[in-house]
Amino acid sequence: MELHVIERSANAFQQGLTERQILAVARRAFGPGTEVRSATELGGGMYNTTYRIDLAGREEPVVLRVAPEPDRQFHSEQELMRAEYASVPWLAPISDLMPRVLAADFTQAVIGRD
């Protein structure tokens, strides 16, 4: 896997993922045989750590969004990503304008983050 990351300090709010973590998340979402060709961390966001992921066998890339570790979040930010996901049905009238959710995992079993 080709991995492109944004360098951050150890105490930064957003923290990147390792190659191993990205692969584990991709395999949870798309199956055990999933091959990640490249992962490029995208900047500009203030809450999630976000990657453009190129997968073998898929023409278009997918976007991986990972919430901060629970201990790094303020009380008001906890489960923010879950609330966003829960709002998707309410946005059905404009669904053509929104990204499509391919998978979501709030168990924190894979990497300890939503």
C-alpha positions in Angstrom: 0.0 0.0 0.0 1.2 3.5 -0.8 0.4 5.7 2.2 0.5 9.5 2.2 0.1 11.1 5.6 -0.1 14.6 7.1 2.6 15.1 9.7 1.2 16.1 13.1 2.4 16.4 16.6 1.7 13.5 19.0 -0.8 15.8 20.9 -2.7 17.0 17.9 -6.5 16.6 18.0 -6.6 14.6 14.7 -4.4 11.5 14.6 -3.6 9.5 11.5 -4.0 5.8 11.0 -1.3 3.2 10.3 -1.3 1.1 7.1 -2.4 -1.8 9.2 -5.4 0.1 10.6 -6.4 1.4 7.2 -6.3 -2.1 5.8 -8.3 -3.5 8.8 -11.0 -0.9 8.3 -11.2 -1.5 4.5 -11.5 -5.2 5.1 -14.2 -4.7 7.7 -16.2 -2.6 5.2 -15.5 -4.5 1.9 -14.5 -8.0 2.9 -11.4 -10.0 3.9 -9.9 -10.1 0.4 -9.9 -6.3 0.0 -6.6 -4.8 -1.3 -5.8 -1.2 -0.6 -3.6 0.2 -3.3 -3.1 3.7 -1.8 -4.4 5.9 1.0 -3.9 9.6 1.0 -4.8 11.6 4.0 -6.8 14.7 3.2 -6.4 18.0 5.1 -8.8 20.8 5.7 -11.2 19.2 8.1 -11.4 20.1 11.8 -12.9 16.9 13.3 -12.5 13.7 11.4 -9.3 12.3 10.0 -10.1 11.7 6.3 -8.5 9.6 3.6 -8.9 9.0 -0.1 -8.6 5.2 -0.5 -7.9 3.5 -3.9 -9.0 -0.1 -3.8 -8.1 -2.9 -6.2 -11.1 -3.8 -8.3 -13.0 -0.4 -7.8 -12.9 2.2 -10.5 -13.5 5.1 -8.2 -11.8 5.9 -4.9 -13.7 5.8 -1.6 -13.4 8.2 1.3 -12.6 6.9 4.8 -13.6 9.2 7.7 -12.5 8.3 11.2 -13.5 10.1 14.3 -11.0 11.2 16.9 -10.2 8.9 19.8 -12.9 9.2 22.4 -10.5 10.6 25.0 -9.5 13.5 22.7 -13.0 14.7 22.2 -14.9 17.3 24.3 -18.1 16.1 25.8 -20.1 18.0 23.2 -18.2 16.2 20.4 -18.7 12.7 21.6 -20.5 10.5 19.1 -20.7 13.4 16.7 -20.1 11.1 13.7 -22.9 8.8 14.9 -25.3 11.7 15.0 -24.3 12.7 11.5 -24.9 9.2 10.3 -28.3 9.1 12.0 -29.4 12.2 10.2 -28.9 10.7 6.7 -32.6 9.5 6.3 -33.8 13.0 7.1 -31.7 14.3 4.1 -33.3 11.9 1.6 -34.8 14.8 -0.5 -31.3 16.0 -1.3 -29.6 12.6 -1.4 -28.4 13.1 -5.0 -26.3 15.9 -3.7 -24.7 14.0 -0.9 -22.0 11.4 -0.7 -23.3 7.8 -0.4 -22.4 5.9 2.8 -20.9 2.6 1.8 -20.3 1.3 5.3 -20.3 2.5 8.9 -18.9 0.8 12.0 -19.5 2.3 15.4 -18.4 -0.8 17.4 -14.8 0.6 17.8 -13.7 -3.0 17.6 -11.3 -2.6 14.7 -9.3 0.5 15.6 -10.9 1.9 18.8 -12.5 4.8 17.0 -15.8 5.4 15.1 
